[in-house]
Amino acid sequence: MSGRQPKRSKKGSDLIPLNEVRKRLLLFREEYVGIRAIDVDTIVGSVDRSNQFDRSFRPHLAVDRERARQISLAFPSGNFPPIKVYRVGDAFFIRDGHMRVAAAREMGVEFIDAEITELETDDTIPTDVEMIDVIHLEQHRRLLAETELAAVYPDADLRTTRPVGYGKLRESIASHGYRLIQERGELVSRRDVAGDWYERVYQPSVEALRQAGITESLSGSTEADLFLWLEQRRRSMLPARGPLTLEEIAWETTERDVLDSTEDEA
């Protein structure tokens, strides 16, 4: 199922630390690729100096800015010796040659030779990745893995605009599991609970929102965001309307309903 991407965050002040990406995305096998020319703009992070440069590779310290200037004077044509980088998805994390990259950015050099070692991951890492994106990828992966939804619907797109949404989706699946046990009168595996929730609860609700035109009109929200909004609305309507289904609520929902509740939360 296709889903809308969460909103893009603004550029962070510093480079992304590779250790954080390793920890959150479970990077595995390393493979040496060789020396290639890479786009300087695709270097988004650092192994051990992420807090010493901003995302445009401007050094924070005056002494480092002077070092970068001296390097640019030593290589006026921009033909720098190869730097060393790790590649994760489409993004690069520098391990050696920070000052050469700083000089290249200052000089307007678009490409620089790099000795590349690739770190494999199952996640898609774009060249404009931010730390908040890495957190989203981690939380989305954990949601699919811990509920075992990945075993039955590995391509399920349950991304939310806020990391807290993934915990709420886990709660929704757990609540469905409790109801399913009562319905069947026996224990149900996590995999079966997740699959049944996705097929009988999540997909029909999202499809109803699509048919009502809500998902297209609210481009700033993901489908998972709107699903969680539906669940909250059902709980708030329970005293007055009784136990409505999510699909019933979706069909009578308007764009104004969602916008009003979002403005109230803000």
HUBELGI-V218826 format. One record per backbone hydrogen bond with DSSP energy under -1.0 kcal/mol. CO is the residue of the C=O (numbers start at 1). NH is the residue of the N-H. If there is no record, write none. Layout:
((CO & NH) (CO & NH))
//
This chain:
((16 & 46) (17 & 21) (18 & 22) (19 & 23) (20 & 24) (21 & 25) (29 & 120) (31 & 118) (34 & 116) (36 & 114) (38 & 112) (39 & 42) (40 & 43) (42 & 92) (44 & 16) (45 & 94) (46 & 18) (49 & 52) (50 & 15) (52 & 60) (53 & 15) (54 & 57) (58 & 54) (61 & 65) (62 & 66) (63 & 67) (64 & 68) (65 & 69) (66 & 70) (67 & 71) (68 & 72) (69 & 73) (70 & 74) (71 & 75) (75 & 78) (78 & 80) (83 & 115) (84 & 95) (84 & 96) (85 & 117) (86 & 93) (87 & 119) (88 & 91) (91 & 88) (92 & 44) (92 & 45) (93 & 86) (94 & 47) (96 & 84) (97 & 101) (98 & 102) (99 & 103) (100 & 104) (101 & 105) (102 & 106) (103 & 107) (104 & 109) (110 & 40) (112 & 38) (113 & 83) (114 & 36) (115 & 85) (116 & 33) (116 & 34) (117 & 87) (118 & 31) (120 & 28) (125 & 90) (126 & 129) (130 & 134) (131 & 135) (132 & 136) (133 & 137) (134 & 138) (135 & 139) (136 & 140) (137 & 141) (138 & 142) (139 & 143) (140 & 144) (141 & 145) (142 & 146) (143 & 147) (144 & 150) (149 & 153) (153 & 156) (162 & 165) (163 & 166) (164 & 168) (165 & 169) (166 & 170) (167 & 171) (168 & 172) (169 & 173) (170 & 174) (171 & 175) (172 & 176) (173 & 177) (174 & 178) (175 & 179) (176 & 180) (177 & 181) (178 & 182) (179 & 183) (180 & 184) (181 & 185) (189 & 193) (190 & 194) (191 & 195) (192 & 196) (193 & 197) (194 & 198) (195 & 199) (196 & 200) (197 & 201) (197 & 202) (198 & 203) (201 & 205) (202 & 206) (203 & 207) (204 & 208) (205 & 209) (206 & 210) (207 & 211) (208 & 212) (209 & 214) (210 & 213) (213 & 217) (214 & 218) (218 & 221) (222 & 226) (223 & 227) (224 & 228) (225 & 229) (226 & 230) (227 & 231) (228 & 232) (229 & 233) (230 & 234) (231 & 235) (232 & 236) (233 & 237) (237 & 241) (238 & 242) (242 & 244) (245 & 249) (246 & 250) (247 & 251) (248 & 252) (250 & 253) (254 & 258) (255 & 259) (256 & 260) (257 & 261) (258 & 262) (259 & 263) (260 & 264) (261 & 265) (262 & 266))
//
